[in-house]
Amino acid sequence: MAFQIRKVDYFYTTSANRPGEAYKLLSQLASLGVNLLAFTGVPVGPMRTQLTIFPEDSHQLQAAAHKAGLHLDGPQRALLAQGDDELGALARVHEKLYDESINVYASSGVADGRGSYGYVLYVRPEEFDRAAKALGL
């Protein structure tokens, strides 16, 4: 079982909960040359959506957002696990944090259908460095 963990920055913005809002943001970022590692959209009430962006290069995203007049909150820090999709893969990631009494307060993952997965873990800022160390960073 192979997996790798890395520290990632994320930024978020809130938009109206209407068709096309994610498309507008994502296509604008793509046109500015911003490559993403991950992206999520979740409701924050009946009329708003929080769009969370995990850029490959945080400085490039910040420059592009400034150029485009986009307001992004961040950077915040998260951990990104990527590895072989097999039974118990996510449990092994969590085990390392559990052994150090570190709480994962949110997470999101997906298998790619070709044998790999990506998994974003959020830990409290005051536990981030301990979590990174527990995961071998």
Secondary structure, 3 states (H helix, E strand, C coil): CCEEEEEEEEEEEEEECCCCHHHHHHHHHHHCCCCEEEEEEEECCCCEEEEEEEECCHHHHHHHHHHHCCCCEEEEEEEEEEEECCCCHHHHHHHHHHHCCCCEEEEEEEECCCCEEEEEEEECHHHHHHHHHHCCC
